[in-house]
Amino acid sequence: MNGLHLIADLLDCRCPADFLLAAPQLEAFCAGACAKHGLTVVGRLFHAFHDAAGNPAGVTGTVILAESHLAIHTWPEIAGVTLDVYVCNFSADNSDPAHALFADVIAAFAPQRLETKEIARGFLQVPRLA
């Protein structure tokens, strides 16, 4: 169950404003980026939020991968994005595709400020059942 978990907070994004608001556009981009880097898309769900006046107010979405997931949340009022890419490395080392996907998604939003973290997960010995 070992894998790589990449997370980022993107602020002051310089992408077109509608990229933070348009769920279909963001979904197509994220699913395409996953496939571009050899990851297997098995499902996806993106939801656009609206404020009390009915104005677009951000998007939350996830691409479910055979290798795990990509999750994204946009905060257009602060030109911000939170990004989460997790890949399992059970049958193959998917670290390189994860890093490439992560870099592509970050580049698409063109943040002026960025904080990233990388976490190696699941490297504890899992006890075998008798």
Beta strands, then each sheet from edge to edge (+ up, - down):
strand 1: 3-13
strand 2: 41-50
strand 3: 56-65
strand 4: 68-75
strand 5: 80-88
strand 6: 111-121
sheet 1: 2+ 3- 4+ 5- 1+ 6-
end
